[in-house]
Amino acid sequence: MTEPFSVRPFEARDHEAVLALWPAALMHSPPGSETIDVLIDSVEGAIAGKHHVWVAEAFGRIIGSAAVIRNNASLAHLRCLHVAPDFAERHVVARGLAEMAIRDAWERGYLKLVVHTNLPPAGSPPPFMSWASNSPGNAR
Protein backbone atom coordinates (compact mmCIF):
# COMPACT_ATOMS: atom_id res chain seq x y z
CA MET A 1 0.00 0.00 0.00
CA THR A 2 1.32 3.41 -0.99
CA GLU A 3 1.96 5.94 1.76
CA PRO A 4 -0.23 9.04 1.29
CA PHE A 5 1.41 12.16 -0.09
CA SER A 6 0.38 15.27 -1.99
CA VAL A 7 2.13 17.40 -4.58
CA ARG A 8 1.76 21.16 -4.48
CA PRO A 9 3.53 24.29 -5.73
CA PHE A 10 6.64 25.38 -3.84
CA GLU A 11 6.19 28.21 -1.36
CA ALA A 12 8.97 30.43 0.02
CA ARG A 13 8.54 28.79 3.45
CA ASP A 14 9.64 25.45 1.85
CA HIS A 15 13.12 26.82 1.04
CA GLU A 16 15.05 25.20 3.91
CA ALA A 17 13.19 21.86 3.72
CA VAL A 18 13.84 21.50 -0.02
CA LEU A 19 17.54 22.33 0.32
CA ALA A 20 17.83 19.91 3.27
CA LEU A 21 16.88 17.02 0.95
CA TRP A 22 20.20 17.34 -0.92
CA PRO A 23 22.27 15.19 -1.61
CA ALA A 24 20.78 12.01 -0.14
CA ALA A 25 17.47 12.45 -1.94
CA LEU A 26 18.78 12.81 -5.51
CA MET A 27 16.97 10.62 -8.04
CA HIS A 28 19.03 9.62 -11.08
CA SER A 29 21.48 12.53 -10.89
CA PRO A 30 25.07 12.53 -9.70
CA PRO A 31 25.66 14.61 -6.56
CA GLY A 32 28.11 17.42 -7.06
CA SER A 33 28.63 21.15 -6.78
CA GLU A 34 26.80 21.76 -10.09
CA THR A 35 23.75 19.89 -8.78
CA ILE A 36 23.52 21.93 -5.58
CA ASP A 37 24.05 25.14 -7.56
CA VAL A 38 21.15 24.20 -9.86
CA LEU A 39 19.00 23.33 -6.84
CA ILE A 40 19.75 26.65 -5.11
CA ASP A 41 19.12 28.54 -8.36
CA SER A 42 15.82 26.72 -8.92
CA VAL A 43 14.60 27.44 -5.37
CA GLU A 44 15.64 31.09 -5.52
CA GLY A 45 14.14 31.33 -9.02
CA ALA A 46 10.86 29.88 -7.73
CA ILE A 47 10.75 32.49 -4.97
CA ALA A 48 11.36 35.19 -7.61
CA GLY A 49 8.67 33.72 -9.90
CA LYS A 50 11.15 32.73 -12.63
CA HIS A 51 11.15 28.94 -12.18
CA HIS A 52 8.50 26.47 -11.05
CA VAL A 53 9.20 24.06 -8.23
CA TRP A 54 6.82 21.40 -6.98
CA VAL A 55 7.05 19.75 -3.57
CA ALA A 56 5.73 16.44 -2.33
CA GLU A 57 4.47 16.46 1.22
CA ALA A 58 3.49 13.66 3.60
CA PHE A 59 2.39 13.99 7.20
CA GLY A 60 3.32 17.70 7.22
CA ARG A 61 6.88 17.01 5.99
CA ILE A 62 8.45 17.92 2.64
CA ILE A 63 9.59 14.57 1.21
CA GLY A 64 10.48 15.58 -2.35
CA SER A 65 10.76 18.27 -4.98
CA ALA A 66 11.10 18.78 -8.71
CA ALA A 67 12.10 21.94 -10.54
CA VAL A 68 11.07 23.15 -13.98
CA ILE A 69 13.62 25.71 -15.08
CA ARG A 70 12.53 28.05 -17.85
CA ASN A 71 15.06 28.46 -20.66
CA ASN A 72 12.85 30.52 -22.98
CA ALA A 73 9.17 30.75 -24.00
CA SER A 74 9.22 27.32 -25.64
CA LEU A 75 11.91 25.37 -23.74
CA ALA A 76 12.18 24.27 -20.11
CA HIS A 77 14.26 21.75 -18.18
CA LEU A 78 13.05 19.26 -15.55
CA ARG A 79 15.88 19.29 -13.00
CA CYS A 80 16.52 18.43 -9.38
CA LEU A 81 14.05 15.61 -8.84
CA HIS A 82 14.51 14.69 -5.16
CA VAL A 83 12.68 12.28 -2.87
CA ALA A 84 13.69 11.61 0.74
CA PRO A 85 15.59 8.30 0.93
CA ASP A 86 13.64 7.18 4.00
CA PHE A 87 10.28 7.37 2.23
CA ALA A 88 9.18 3.81 1.43
CA GLU A 89 7.99 4.27 -2.15
CA ARG A 90 10.37 6.84 -3.58
CA HIS A 91 9.56 6.02 -7.20
CA VAL A 92 5.83 6.57 -6.65
CA VAL A 93 6.54 10.02 -5.22
CA ALA A 94 9.06 10.77 -7.98
CA ARG A 95 6.46 9.82 -10.58
CA GLY A 96 3.88 12.10 -8.93
CA LEU A 97 6.33 14.99 -8.95
CA ALA A 98 7.38 14.33 -12.56
CA GLU A 99 3.78 14.09 -13.76
CA MET A 100 2.87 17.38 -12.07
CA ALA A 101 5.94 19.13 -13.47
CA ILE A 102 5.28 17.78 -16.97
CA ARG A 103 1.59 18.76 -16.83
CA ASP A 104 2.51 22.25 -15.60
CA ALA A 105 5.09 22.68 -18.39
CA TRP A 106 2.46 21.65 -20.95
CA GLU A 107 -0.11 24.07 -19.50
CA ARG A 108 2.45 26.91 -19.58
CA GLY A 109 2.91 26.30 -23.30
CA TYR A 110 6.44 24.94 -23.41
CA LEU A 111 7.00 23.04 -26.63
CA LYS A 112 9.91 21.04 -25.26
CA LEU A 113 10.78 19.80 -21.78
CA VAL A 114 14.28 18.40 -21.35
CA VAL A 115 14.53 15.81 -18.57
CA HIS A 116 17.95 15.67 -16.92
CA THR A 117 19.16 12.30 -15.64
CA ASN A 118 22.39 10.33 -15.39
CA LEU A 119 20.84 7.10 -16.66
CA PRO A 120 22.39 5.64 -19.81
CA PRO A 121 20.52 6.71 -22.99
CA ALA A 122 20.10 3.14 -24.27
CA GLY A 123 18.31 1.98 -21.13
CA SER A 124 14.65 2.15 -20.34
CA PRO A 125 13.23 5.35 -18.86
CA PRO A 126 13.63 6.00 -15.14
CA PRO A 127 10.99 4.19 -13.05
CA PHE A 128 9.21 7.48 -12.39
CA MET A 129 8.68 7.85 -16.14
CA SER A 130 7.76 4.25 -16.98
CA TRP A 131 4.62 5.47 -18.75
CA ALA A 132 6.85 7.21 -21.35
CA SER A 133 7.84 3.96 -23.06
CA ASN A 134 4.17 3.01 -23.49
CA SER A 135 3.03 6.33 -24.96
CA PRO A 136 2.06 6.65 -28.63
CA GLY A 137 5.00 7.97 -30.60
CA ASN A 138 7.51 6.44 -28.21
CA ALA A 139 7.50 2.94 -29.68
CA ARG A 140 10.92 1.36 -29.85
N, C-alpha and C positions, 0 to 999 in steps of 0.2 A: 504494500500500500504506500502510495506517495505521500510524503509529508506535505502539509498545506503551505503554500507560499503565494504571494501576490507580486505582480510586477507593476511599477508605477514610475512616473517621471522623477528624475533626480530633483532634489530641493537643496538649497544652500546648506541647510542643517545636516545633510548627509555627507558633507565634505570629508570629515575625519573618518567616518565609518568606511567610506569607499576606499580611501587611501590606506586604511589599516588592513584591507584585504590583501594587499601586495606584500610579498611575491608569492606566498603560499597558495593563493587562490587562482593563479593564472591557469587558463584553459588553452592548451595548444599554442602557447607562445613561449619563447625562451625568456627567462628573467634576465634583466640587464638594465644598464643605466638608460638606454633608449626607451625601454618599456616603461620605466617609472616616469621619465620625462613626458612621454605621450599620455600616460595616465593623469599626471598633474595638469598638463595642458588641456586635456579633455574635461576635467573637473572644473578648472578655472574658466574654460570656454563655455561650459554649461551654465555656470553662475552668471557669466556675461551675456548669455543668450546666443552665443555663436555656435556651440555644439549641442548635441542632444544626448543625454545620458539617462539610462534607465536603470533602476535598482530593483532587485528582488528582495522581498522582506518576508520573514517568518517569525512569528511569536515576538514581534516588536524589534527584531534585529535585522540589520542589513546583512544579507547572506551572499549577494552577488551584484554585479553591475556590467553594463555593456555601453560602449560609447559609439555614437555615430558622429564622425568628424566631417564637417562640410569642407569640400575642396573648392567647389564652385556650384553654380545653380543646377548643374546636371550630374555632378559626381560627388559621392560621399564614400567614406571608409568606415567599415565596422571594425573597431579596435577595442582592445582592453576588455575582453570578455573574461570576467572573474566570477568564481563561485567558491565560497568558503569550503576548505577541504574537509571539514568535520560534518558537512551536511550530507546525509545519507545518499541522496539521489542527485548528485551534482549535474549529471547530464540532462536530467529532466528540467532542472532550473536553468541550465545553460540554453536549452532549447526554447524555454519560455522567454528568456531574455532576447535571444536571437530572433525569434518570431516577432516580438514586439518592435525591436529595432528595425527589422526588415519592413514590417507593415508601416511604421512611421516614416521610413525613408520613401516608400512608395507614395504615401499620402502627401508628403512634402514635394513630390514631383521629381525626385532624382531619377535620372534615366539609368544610372549605373551605381551599384553599391559593391565596392571591393571589400572582400572579407579577408582579413589578415590572419594567417595561421602558420605554424611551423611544420605542419604535416606534409609529407611528400606529395607532390602533385599527382603521381600515378595511383595513389591509394584512393580508398573510398572517402566520401566526405566525413568530417568529424561527426561523432554520434549526435551532437546537438543539431545537425543539419541532415540527418538521415533521409528526410523527406525529399531533399534536393535530387537524389539519384532516381527517385520515382516520378518526378515531375515531367510533364510533356516537354519535349524539346531538350531534355537532358539524357536521352537514351544513349547508352554506350555502344 
